[in-house]
Amino acid sequence: MTALVIAASLFVGVSFGILGGGGLVLTVPVLVYLAGQGTKEAVATSAHFSSSP
């Protein structure tokens, strides 16, 4: 399961780099369904990534 989360995170990271902020659409489902975070935590985490330099 950890390998799947890491692979999905790498995919999201690459898509975030290519698409810019559009990659955040993929971040929340990965955090919720694969990493097991709650919805509120996942949205807060993705907002943190979008605002950090």
C-alpha positions in Angstrom: 0.0 0.0 0.0 2.8 2.4 0.8 4.4 1.8 -2.6 1.0 2.7 -4.2 0.8 5.9 -2.3 4.3 6.9 -3.2 3.7 6.1 -6.9 0.5 8.1 -6.9 2.3 11.0 -5.1 5.0 11.0 -7.7 2.4 11.1 -10.5 0.6 13.9 -8.8 3.8 15.8 -8.3 4.8 15.5 -12.0 1.3 16.5 -13.1 1.4 19.4 -10.6 4.7 20.5 -12.2 3.3 20.3 -15.7 -0.2 21.7 -15.1 0.5 24.1 -12.3 -2.4 24.4 -9.9 -4.6 22.1 -11.9 -2.7 19.2 -10.4 -4.4 19.8 -7.1 -7.5 18.2 -8.5 -5.6 14.9 -8.3 -4.1 15.5 -4.8 -7.3 15.3 -2.7 -8.5 11.9 -4.1 -5.0 10.5 -3.6 -4.9 11.7 0.0 -8.4 10.5 0.8 -8.6 7.2 -1.0 -5.0 6.0 -1.0 -3.4 7.7 2.1 -6.5 7.4 4.2 -6.8 11.0 5.3 -10.1 12.6 6.1 -11.6 14.9 3.6 -11.0 18.1 5.6 -7.4 17.1 6.3 -6.8 16.3 2.6 -8.2 19.7 1.4 -6.1 21.5 4.0 -3.0 19.6 2.9 -3.6 20.3 -0.7 -4.2 24.0 0.0 -0.9 24.1 1.9 0.9 22.7 -1.2 -0.7 25.2 -3.5 0.3 28.1 -1.3 3.9 27.1 -0.5 6.7 28.4 -2.8 
